[in-house]
Amino acid sequence: MKRLTEAGVPINISSDDPTIQDSILTDDYEKTVRNFGWTVEDLIESNINSVESCFLNDREKAGLKASYIMAAEAFRVKMGL
């Protein structure tokens, strides 16, 4: 996956059906870090890609992206990243 993202391919990490797969999004993030060497910044970029490719109109998408970026920055500060 790292080679794909380095080549510019947008990748989203998502959880399809936690009740069937016995996995939540946090588990998927941990697996992505452990198995593919992703960093917190890679996960944040993936989440921004998710917002940019979602089915909201442009105004709603911009608002969601701005809110997410603010939350990600607060997380970085809280965690000392």
C-alpha positions in Angstrom: 0.0 0.0 0.0 2.9 2.4 0.8 4.1 2.1 -2.8 0.7 2.9 -4.1 0.3 6.0 -2.0 3.9 7.1 -2.8 2.8 6.8 -6.5 -0.1 9.1 -5.8 -2.9 6.6 -5.7 -5.5 7.7 -3.1 -6.3 5.0 -0.6 -9.0 5.0 2.0 -9.1 2.8 5.1 -12.6 1.9 6.0 -14.5 -0.7 8.0 -17.2 -2.5 6.0 -19.2 -4.5 8.5 -17.8 -4.7 12.0 -20.4 -7.2 13.2 -19.5 -9.7 10.5 -15.7 -9.1 10.4 -15.3 -8.6 14.2 -13.2 -5.5 13.4 -13.7 -1.8 13.9 -11.9 1.1 12.2 -9.4 1.5 15.0 -8.4 -2.2 14.5 -8.0 -1.5 10.8 -5.8 1.5 11.5 -3.6 -0.6 13.8 -3.3 -3.4 11.2 -2.4 -0.8 8.5 0.4 0.6 10.7 1.7 -2.8 11.8 1.5 -4.6 8.5 2.1 -1.8 6.0 4.3 0.6 7.9 1.9 3.5 7.8 2.3 6.5 10.1 -0.3 8.8 11.7 0.3 11.2 8.9 -0.5 8.5 6.4 -3.7 7.7 8.2 -4.7 11.4 8.3 -4.0 11.7 4.5 -6.1 8.7 3.9 -9.0 10.2 5.9 -8.7 13.4 3.9 -8.8 11.3 0.7 -12.0 9.7 2.1 -13.6 13.1 2.6 -12.5 14.3 -0.9 -14.1 11.2 -2.5 -17.3 11.1 -0.5 -20.8 11.8 -2.0 -21.3 15.2 -0.3 -21.8 18.4 -2.3 -18.7 20.7 -2.5 -19.8 23.0 0.3 -20.5 20.2 2.7 -17.3 18.4 1.7 -15.3 21.6 2.3 -16.8 22.0 5.8 -16.2 18.3 6.7 -12.6 18.6 5.5 -12.0 21.7 7.5 -13.4 20.1 10.6 -11.4 17.0 10.1 -8.1 19.0 9.6 -8.8 20.9 12.8 -9.5 17.7 14.7 -6.3 16.1 13.3 -4.2 19.1 14.4 -5.7 18.9 17.9 -4.8 15.2 18.0 -1.2 16.0 16.9 -0.9 18.6 19.6 -2.4 16.3 22.3 -0.1 13.4 21.3 3.0 15.6 20.8 3.3 14.8 17.2 
